[in-house]
Amino acid sequence: MDEIKPKSKRGGARPGAGRKRKDPQARSFEETAPTYNRPQIYLSSLEAKHELFAWDRIKMMKSARWLLNNSGLAQRIVRGISRYSVGNGLVPQARTADRAWNKQAERLFEDRVATDAFAFDKSAAVNFYEAQRMIVEQMVTDGEMFAQLAKSENGSAMARFITAEYVGNQSNDDDKNGWHDGVKVNDDNKPVAYRVLSSPTDQRGAVTDVPAGDMIHIRKLHRYGFLRGVTWLCSSVSRIQDLRTMLENEQLAANLNSKIGIVIESQDAGNIGLGSSMRKTTSGTTEEVTFDRLTAGTGSVQLKPGEKLSAHTFDRPNVNFAPWMEFMVREISWAAGISPELIWNMSGVGGAVARHILQDAEVFFSDIRQVLEFQFCRRFWRYWIWNRIQAGELPYPGDDWWRSDWIAPQRLTVDTGRDGKLRLDLVRSGLLSTQRYFNELGQDSEAETEDIIRNAAVRKRMVDEIAAEEGVELTVEEVFPPAPGTAPMLPAQPAPDDAETLTPPAAV
């Protein structure tokens, strides 16, 4: 007898009855659809200044500092970025219309604060050039660095450096009074004051509110609207910790494998050793461990039927460990913003690829130099120069007293010969100025030009003096002939008279 199918109220069986309903793809952006295949994304606030809470910032800062102390990769990222970006430090060049004043200001700055920590830093720990490396390292690790414009006892301009943990709210009441994680802002979200704590762990300690005009907040902006800096390792702290755990586990396995020289393979389930007595001993954890005590002297190992003596196979780390570790390092490096080849391994990279990597890295390092130059160097230069003008140690050169340029360290290159020849050809053809050429080498163009002229003058004077002593006639070109392929230096010719210039040649 045929089965009677149920009918719907409208008559007849519904096609597809009982099947799971499908959700229509009716979203403009499918990424907004909920899914249980991955964790849900959570963002604390859409307002940037409330996205990063003080607790989260401090927790990441502590983790980054711990990794700097215990991870070689973290140290390479922090120290490498600082070393490649700053080198020996950005060097100031005064750029007023008075060239004599420029030289006087540069020399005074160099002698006083650039190389003297006692006259520059309130704690006398770093000079101006050393401070630049320190600032970049703090900026990468902590996310930021503070420098308060201060004065010495005799009124000279100095800097007081403050690390990130000393700027913050003292209590929850600070949030109600317009403070956010140690920064007070106006209605335009512009910082107007910073709260400096006497102790980051003492909630009842004294605080000092420093006006924003007296505080330099050095940081690379994580997102527009953020009031504090974030460690550059914020998205890779967990990855570096995982990498350290992997390395430690592999090292532990390698140590264990290295203690086992030979093994006896047997189907016997009893105690199998190397032919000597078995004994039990108690370890430090009160557990009993069985040891095979080797007999002193030489001899052969007595094997039972079916047993085989073989060397222990060392198979750690396995073949997939190195590629996986390289993938981890690549993700960690890109999270910090730097090419992984530059901080990890450049072996096997061809010349063209290496030049591309260095070009990409140079853009990254130039960005850091701009942060350091515009946020710290220029501001302290103006503060220090104006302080010396007011003290009467420097004359007032004019309304352009504040102008300055900054010489960056020499650019990275893997082909100094070819790059150097290219730039020399550009200089000779007039397509590159000598000032830009020297600046790319990390040198002061005016100082180098002056040295060249003085060296030529010294040569000429020495040639004339020695020639007079020997009673002969000599020229500089005879003693120092020009290099092959260069035009000889001819003595200056007197200008012709006006009459000779205007008189046309006689017709032949």
Summary of the structure (lengths in Angstrom):
residues: 508
radius of gyration: 36.6
end to end distance: 135.1
largest distance: 140.0
contacts: 1221
relative contact order: 0.10
helix: 43%
strand: 12%
